[in-house]
């Protein structure tokens, strides 16, 4: 898919991967509808994109709130029309052992990313299906394919997102929509400072990638209509190891 001239909605776009993805899509000629709950940061991103010659429209929303999410999706459609591209990037979660994770925190990790992605997609899907064309990208982590100690709530939420992605792809495959799962290794972003103790659980020998590399991976998945993209490639080997020898993979 060529992104120039397309309407691209990106969630979690006030910083990090979402911001970088929105900037790259706008630089390639897409109209960027950006969504996040941090209004001041989101507005600053939109202004910066417009200052660089791109098109950006900001919509403030707490995607953990289903009613607010539905209203925001309706506002996007009323103002801009149905997106051609949807990037479900909003996510949260802290790597903690089950005994250290309160049920409310586990529920919040299900709300973001899985339920947020489900709700946004469900609200925008009818118009995308009616048009018979479009691209939906779900951004996840290696936790969708493998498990390691001290991150049970996080891993469960990411595997829920993968299940949704795979089932959705089958549902819309013959109706003109492409669904892609983008699996990104650790990204050097504000996540680590907001979630102390998580960095220590990184697989050995895996260095975090930059947000710009993450954004290029997401946009390439859209342009090349890829079903799944894993970056960096070393995680393909780790996924294979996890399938063949789960205990060994958890110690990698």
Beta strands, then each sheet from edge to edge (+ up, - down):
strand 1: 7-11
strand 2: 31-36
strand 3: 55-60
strand 4: 85-88
strand 5: 134-141
strand 6: 177-184
strand 7: 228-231
sheet 1: 3+ 2+ 1+ 4+ 5+ 6+ 7+
end
